[in-house]
Amino acid sequence: LASRPPRAGYGRRGDGGNARDGRRGPRASRSAMMPLDDDDFGGGEGPPERPPPTDVDIALVVVSRGEAGAQEVLLGLKRRGFGAGKWSAFAGKLEEGESAEAAARRELQEESGLVGEVERAGHIVFDFEEENNTMRVHVFRCVSFEGEPTESDEMRPVQWFPADALPLEEMWPDVPHWLPVVLRGESFLSRFDYGPDEELLPNFRVIVQ
């Protein structure tokens, strides 16, 4: 499989600009490390605690209309919860026993008012270092829909944007690296790691299938 850069008009290009593939190198063994005592952590308080690790499955739907070169993308401004204050496609957690496809259709209707058919477009693994949190995002494209976009308590406003004029400064910084693949009708696999302060680390990968 070959990694392809996103087309012009969608922000930064490339798959991270280096040869790193997202895998961390081996850690030094305990025997090779200097011994630590309580003073190394400031007055005997011990190392700072991290939240317990969590794995979450998310379904995300990209809604677009129009032909290539004149496409528009439907986005909503997240009003609460994770990603509040950012423009986003429509997404949410899978419920117990729910398939990713069923969750995608449900979230689409709950957050935009649209009833649509979806098809799988890709898969993203996000690792958020600060929150000790891993998200597995099942990405779908909406291939047909009925109804008119409406606001919800979680997404407000909801509006169409030209695909080459998205509000990227108010979106997650990974979006320009995979959304063009979805809009081209292709499939992909990707991984993005985030450091403190929602900083996208440069070791990301996007593999177009």
N, C-alpha and C positions, 0 to 999 in steps of 0.2 A: 504494500500500500504506500502511496506517496502522499506527503504532506503538501497541501497547496496553500498559498497565501490568500487572504481575502482580497476581493477586488477593491479598486479605488473607490473612495467615497464612503467607506465604512470605518475609517479611523486607521489605527496602526496596522502594519502588515507583518506577515511572517508568523512563525510558530515559537517566538520567544527570542530569536536572534542568537542562540547558542546551541551547542550540541548536547546539552544536558537533557536527560529524558525523564526527569521527575523522580528518579530513584535516588535515595540518599545513600551515600557511601557507608562502609562499615564503621561502627562506633568503636572507640577504644575500649578494651576490656577493663574491668575494674582493677585488675592487678597492675595495669599499665598507668593508672591514674594516681595522682597525688592523693593521700588520705585527706579527708575533710573533717572539720570539727564544727561545733556549734557557732564559733565565731565567724566562720565563713558565710553564715546566713544572717548575721546581724543580731548579736545579743542572745543567741541560743534559741531563737524562735523557729528554726528549721527552714527548709526551702519553701518558697511561696506555693500554695496549693493551687492546682489547676482543676477546672470542673471535670467531673467524670466524663470519659469519652462517650460520644453518642454517634450512632449511625442513623440516618434518616433517608427514606425514599420519597422523592418528589416527582410529580408529573407536571410538565410545563408544555404549554401550547402556544405556538406562533401562528397568529392569524394575519393573512395578507390578502390583498386583492390586486388585480391589474396584471398586465403582461410585463415580461422582462423589459427593464429600462424605464418603466413607469409604475413600478409597484409601490403600494402603500402598506404599512404595517400598523396594526392596531395595538396600542399600548395603554396601560392604565397606570396612574400615579398611586403608588402604595401608600396607604394612609396609616397603617398600623402594623405591628409585628416585625418580623425579619425583613430588612430592606426598606423600611419606612422612609419616605421622602425620595424614593427612586422610581423612575419610569421602568415598567417591566412588562413582559408577556404575562400570561395568566397561569398561575401555578399554585400548587398546594400539596400537602402530604397525602400519601395513600392511606386510606382507612383500612382497618383490619379486614383481611380477606378480599380486598378490592384489587383488581388488576390495574396496571399502569394506564392502559387505554381507557378503562372505565373512569378512573380518577381524572384523566385529562378532559374527557367530555363533561364530567360533573363540574370541575373547576371552571371550565370555560363558561358554562351556563350560569354558575353562581356569581362569577366575578364580572362577566360582560353582558349577560342576558342572551347570548347567542346559543343556538342549538346547532351543533356541527358534527361533521364526520372528520375523524382524525386519522393520520397515518404516522407510523414511527419514523423519526428523522435522525435520531442520534442518542448518544449517552454521554453525560458529563459526570466526572467525579470531582467534587470540590473538597478541599481540605482547609479548614479554618484553624490555623495554629493556635490563635489566642483563645478561642472557645473550645479547643480540643474536640472539634466537631467535623464529621465527614458527611457530605451529602451526595447521594446518588440520584442524579436528575435524569429522568426519562423524557426526552425531548420529542414532541410531536408537532407536525404541521397540520393546520386545519385546511382541508382540501375543499370543503363546501360548508356553507352555513345558512341558517334562516334567522330572520329577525333583525332588529336594529340594536347596535351597541347601547347599553345602558349602564349607568353608574351603580356601584354597590357600596356598602359600608366600608369595604376594604380597599376598593379601587375607585378613586375619584380625583380628577375626571378620567374619562375613557375617550381617546380620540385617535384618529388616523394621522400618521406621519409619512411623508415621502421616504422611501427606503434609503435615499441618498442624503437625507436631511434629518436623521434621527437625533434626539436630544442626548447625545452620547455623554456629555459632561454630567448628566444627571442619571446615568445608568451604571450598572456594574461594569468595571473595566474589561472584563472578559468578553462581553457581548460582541464587539467588532470582530473577534477572531472565529466565531462559529455561526453567527446569524446569517452572514452571506451564503454559507454553505446550505443552510435550510432554505433560503429564498431561491437558490438555484435548483432546488429539487433533489439535492444529493444527500447522502448520509455520512455520518462522522462519529468518531470516538474522540474524547478529549479528557484532559485533566488540568485543573487549575488549582494552585496553592495560594492561599492568602496569608500574609503575615499580619503584624499589628496594624491597627488603623486602616483596615480594609485595603492594604497594599497588595496588589497582584505581583507575585514573585515571578522572576523571568524564566523559570524552568518549565513553563507550560508546554503542552503538546496538543495539537489538533491533527488527527489523521482522517483524511477524507477517503471514504470507501467507494 
